[in-house]
């Protein structure tokens, strides 16, 4: 089989996989009807690999194949210790390609097991910041391709449509009482999802605004606020899948209308609070999304505005039983959920949110 024939067959296999999968669900979150604001969760946990990153992995593989970077037998390398690597290992196994995830040595055994279960191999480094250079080195040494999600996420996905997540959201909202959301709330890891949604909103001339939530130890919020793309941090995010110690090339701040800094304790308090409501566990990045979405819902309600808000349910909580849902782990991290649990309790009961000064104190207290 020629390289061209192999690539054509590889693309057919990826398309067939997508064709076997229905679109992910858009779930209404139960808020009192009298509030006049509806909240929806785009449930990305129903992808075959269980997370939002399934979309990104598919796009990155198609981008690499169509650019001629990956052919039969090409080793595929990625800098990722999380859900992206799990999804990429899935597609690499589908195409019969070796896959290596470069990750910090501190990565949880649960994530390593998920990657290996999909046929991937894990390559460890001692310093988290070394994953980029080590991925490039491995790709050069093995004659492989470094997928580089942090550079290519914003360009591998067709932001004008082609069933991307933005087009899917607006199509599913079409028959709802407020079909054009006032806000869409997402987190940023690579920046690809926020770039896709922000561009799509402008391309379709929609009035929807985009809010991006950012966890502790991530520089996205401050870099966006101060227009400082060269800003760097020295710690990784505790909320897996979002937050970065540097501004990644795929982060397009110009399409974002608002950023909200969210304490890690708030993200964890949120997923624990909604477990009772949803009857299921969700991951930490969903908690970050919900904290921001709840704040926006409360602000709309206080301003007498009606409408809809959409956010993402990024992955399920079964991957985090030994972290976010473990009281001992939370205590070992020095996190106190009490104040944030009180905020959530008040919001869910009344629709109210703390005044800005108190909200700022919560952020400060959580990061000291």
C-alpha positions in Angstrom: 0.0 0.0 0.0 1.4 3.4 -1.0 1.6 6.2 1.6 -1.2 8.1 -0.1 -3.4 5.0 0.0 -2.6 4.4 3.7 -3.5 8.0 4.6 -6.8 7.8 2.7 -7.6 4.6 4.7 -6.6 6.3 7.9 -8.9 9.2 7.3 -11.7 6.8 6.4 -11.2 5.0 9.7 -11.4 8.2 11.7 -14.5 9.4 9.8 -16.1 6.0 10.3 -15.4 6.2 14.1 -17.1 9.7 14.2 -20.0 8.4 12.1 -20.6 5.7 14.7 -20.9 8.2 17.5 -23.9 10.4 18.0 -23.3 14.0 19.0 -22.9 14.7 22.7 -25.9 15.7 24.7 -26.9 19.2 25.8 -28.4 18.8 29.3 -30.5 21.4 31.1 -29.3 22.1 34.6 -32.2 22.4 37.0 -32.6 26.0 38.1 -35.9 27.5 39.3 -38.0 28.6 36.3 -38.9 31.9 38.0 -35.3 33.0 37.8 -35.7 33.4 34.0 -32.2 32.2 33.2 -31.6 28.7 31.8 -28.3 26.9 32.2 -27.2 24.0 29.9 -24.3 21.6 30.1 -22.7 20.2 26.9 -21.9 16.7 28.1 -18.5 15.8 26.5 -18.0 12.8 28.8 -20.0 10.6 26.4 -17.3 10.5 23.8 -15.7 7.1 23.3 -12.6 8.2 25.4 -14.8 10.0 28.0 -13.8 13.6 27.6 -13.9 16.9 25.6 -10.3 16.0 24.4 -11.7 13.4 22.1 -12.6 16.1 19.7 -9.2 17.7 19.9 -7.4 14.4 19.4 -9.5 13.6 16.3 -8.7 17.0 14.8 -5.0 16.8 15.6 -4.7 13.4 13.8 -6.7 14.6 10.8 -4.5 17.7 10.6 -1.3 15.7 10.8 -2.5 13.2 8.2 -3.7 15.8 5.7 -0.5 17.8 6.1 1.6 14.7 5.3 3.2 14.6 8.7 1.9 11.2 9.7 2.1 8.1 7.4 2.1 4.4 7.9 4.3 3.4 10.9 5.0 7.0 12.1 5.6 7.1 15.9 3.3 9.7 17.4 4.4 11.8 20.4 2.4 14.2 22.6 3.2 16.3 25.7 0.3 15.4 27.9 -0.4 13.6 31.1 -4.2 13.8 30.9 -7.3 13.3 28.8 -5.7 14.4 25.6 -3.1 11.6 25.7 -5.9 9.1 26.5 -7.8 10.2 23.4 -4.7 10.3 21.2 -3.7 6.9 22.2 -7.2 5.7 21.2 -6.7 7.1 17.6 -3.1 5.9 17.3 -4.2 2.4 18.2 -7.0 2.6 15.6 -4.4 3.5 12.9 -1.8 1.0 14.1 0.7 3.7 15.1 3.0 3.7 18.2 2.0 6.4 20.6 4.1 8.0 23.4 2.8 10.4 26.0 5.5 12.6 27.6 4.5 13.5 31.1 5.8 14.5 34.5 6.9 11.7 36.8 4.3 12.9 39.3 1.4 11.9 37.0 -1.3 9.9 38.8 -1.2 6.1 38.3 -4.9 6.3 37.2 -4.0 8.5 34.2 -1.0 6.3 33.3 -3.3 3.3 33.4 -5.9 4.9 31.1 -3.2 5.8 28.5 -1.7 2.3 28.6 -5.1 0.7 28.4 -5.5 2.5 25.0 -2.2 1.1 23.9 0.0 4.1 24.6 3.4 4.2 26.3 4.3 6.8 29.0 7.6 8.5 29.0 8.4 10.4 32.2 10.4 13.6 32.9 11.3 15.0 36.3 10.4 18.7 35.6 6.9 19.4 34.2 8.2 22.2 32.1 10.5 19.8 30.2 7.7 18.0 28.5 7.8 20.2 25.4 11.5 19.9 24.6 11.5 16.2 25.5 8.6 15.5 23.1 10.4 17.3 20.3 13.6 15.3 21.1 11.8 12.0 21.0 10.1 12.8 17.7 13.5 13.7 16.2 15.2 10.6 17.6 12.4 8.2 16.5 11.6 9.8 13.1 8.1 10.5 14.5 5.7 13.3 14.7 5.0 15.6 17.8 1.3 16.3 17.7 1.9 19.5 19.8 -1.7 20.2 21.1 -0.6 23.5 22.6 0.4 24.9 19.2 -2.1 23.3 16.8 -5.3 23.1 18.8 -6.6 26.4 17.5 -5.9 25.7 13.9 -6.5 21.9 13.6 -10.3 22.5 14.2 -12.4 24.2 11.5 -13.8 27.0 13.5 -16.3 27.9 10.8 -18.3 24.8 11.3 -18.0 21.2 10.1 -19.7 19.9 13.3 -17.2 21.5 15.7 -18.3 22.0 19.3 -19.6 25.6 18.7 -21.8 24.6 15.7 -23.1 21.6 17.7 -24.0 23.8 20.7 -26.0 26.4 18.6 -27.7 23.7 16.6 -28.8 21.9 19.8 -30.0 25.2 21.2 -32.1 26.0 18.1 -35.5 24.8 19.6 -34.8 26.1 23.2 -36.8 29.1 24.6 -33.6 31.3 24.3 -31.7 29.7 21.4 -28.9 32.3 21.2 -27.1 32.0 24.6 -26.2 35.2 26.4 -23.0 33.6 27.5 -20.9 30.4 26.8 -18.5 29.6 29.6 -15.4 27.4 29.0 -12.0 26.8 30.5 -8.7 27.0 28.7 -6.0 24.3 28.6 -4.6 24.6 25.1 -6.9 27.5 24.3 -8.3 25.6 21.3 -11.9 25.3 22.5 -12.2 29.0 23.5 -10.6 30.0 20.1 -13.0 27.8 18.1 -16.1 29.0 20.0 -15.0 32.7 19.9 -14.3 32.7 16.2 -17.5 30.8 15.4 -19.6 33.4 17.3 -18.0 36.2 15.3 -18.2 34.3 12.0 -22.0 33.7 12.5 -22.5 37.3 13.6 -24.0 36.2 16.9 -24.5 38.3 20.1 -23.4 35.5 22.4 -20.4 36.5 24.6 -17.6 34.2 25.6 -16.3 33.8 29.2 -13.2 31.8 30.0 -12.6 30.6 33.5 -9.1 30.0 34.8 -7.9 28.1 37.9 -5.2 28.8 40.4 -1.6 28.8 39.3 -2.6 29.4 35.7 -1.3 32.5 33.9 -4.1 32.8 31.3 -6.3 35.2 33.3 -3.5 37.6 34.3 -1.9 37.5 30.8 -5.2 38.3 29.2 -6.0 41.1 31.6 -2.6 42.7 31.3 -2.0 41.9 27.6 1.2 40.1 28.6 1.6 36.9 26.5 5.1 36.4 27.8 3.8 35.9 31.4 4.9 32.6 33.0 4.3 30.8 36.3 6.2 28.3 38.3 3.5 25.8 39.2 1.1 23.5 37.4 -2.7 23.6 37.8 -4.4 21.2 40.3 -7.5 21.3 38.0 -6.6 18.8 35.4 -7.2 19.7 31.7 -7.2 23.5 32.2 -4.8 26.1 33.3 -1.2 26.5 32.2 2.0 28.0 33.6 2.6 29.8 30.2 0.4 31.3 27.6 0.1 28.6 25.0 0.3 29.4 21.2 -3.3 28.3 20.7 -4.7 30.8 23.2 -6.4 33.6 21.3 -7.3 36.2 23.9 -8.8 38.6 21.4 -12.0 36.4 21.0 -12.7 36.3 24.7 -15.1 38.8 26.3 -14.4 38.1 29.9 -12.2 36.0 32.1 -13.0 34.8 35.6 -10.4 33.6 38.1 -11.7 30.6 40.1 -10.1 29.2 43.3 -9.3 25.5 43.2 -11.4 25.0 46.4 -14.3 26.6 44.5 -14.0 24.2 41.6 -13.9 21.2 44.0 -16.8 22.5 46.1 -18.8 22.9 42.9 -18.4 19.3 41.7 -19.3 18.0 45.1 -22.4 20.2 45.3 -23.7 19.3 41.9 -23.1 15.5 42.4 -26.3 15.5 44.4 -28.2 17.5 41.8 -27.0 15.6 38.7 -26.8 12.2 40.3 -23.3 11.7 39.0 -19.7 12.8 39.5 -18.0 15.2 37.1 -14.4 16.3 36.8 -12.7 19.3 38.3 -12.7 21.4 35.2 -16.4 21.1 35.0 -16.5 22.5 38.5 -14.5 25.5 37.4 -16.9 26.0 34.5 -19.9 25.7 36.8 -18.5 28.2 39.3 -18.2 30.8 36.5 -21.5 29.9 35.0 -23.3 30.2 38.3 -21.7 33.6 38.8 -23.0 34.8 35.4 -26.5 33.4 36.0 -26.6 35.3 39.3 -25.4 38.5 37.7 -28.0 38.2 34.9 -30.7 37.6 37.5 -29.7 40.6 39.6 -29.7 42.8 36.5 -33.2 41.6 35.6 -32.0 39.9 32.4 -33.4 36.6 31.1 -31.8 34.2 28.7 -29.6 31.2 28.5 -26.0 30.2 29.5 -24.1 27.2 28.2 -21.1 25.6 29.7 -19.2 22.3 29.3 -19.3 19.0 31.2 -15.7 18.1 30.3 -15.4 14.6 31.7 -16.7 12.2 34.3 -15.6 12.2 37.9 -14.6 8.5 38.0 -11.1 9.6 37.1 -10.8 11.7 40.3 -12.0 9.5 43.1 -8.5 9.6 44.7 -8.2 13.4 44.4 -11.1 15.8 44.2 -13.6 13.5 45.9 -11.1 12.4 48.5 -11.2 14.5 51.7 -7.7 13.4 52.7 -6.3 14.6 49.4 -8.1 17.9 49.7 -6.8 18.4 53.2 -3.2 17.5 52.1 -3.5 20.2 49.4 -4.3 22.8 52.1 -7.7 23.5 50.7 -10.7 24.5 52.7 -14.0 24.2 50.9 -16.2 25.7 53.6 -16.6 29.3 52.3 -17.2 28.1 48.8 -19.7 25.5 49.8 -21.6 28.4 51.6 -21.6 30.5 48.4 -22.9 27.6 46.4 -25.6 26.8 48.9 -26.8 30.4 48.9 -26.8 30.5 45.1 -28.7 27.3 44.6 -31.3 28.4 47.2 -31.7 32.0 46.2 -29.9 32.8 43.0 -27.7 35.3 44.8 -23.9 35.7 44.5 -21.4 37.5 46.8 -20.7 41.1 46.1 -17.4 41.7 44.2 -15.4 42.6 47.3 -16.4 39.4 49.1 -15.8 37.3 46.0 -12.3 38.8 45.6 -11.6 37.9 49.3 -12.5 34.3 48.6 -10.0 34.2 45.7 -7.3 35.8 47.8 -7.9 33.5 50.8 -7.9 30.4 48.6 -4.5 31.3 47.1 -2.6 32.3 50.2 
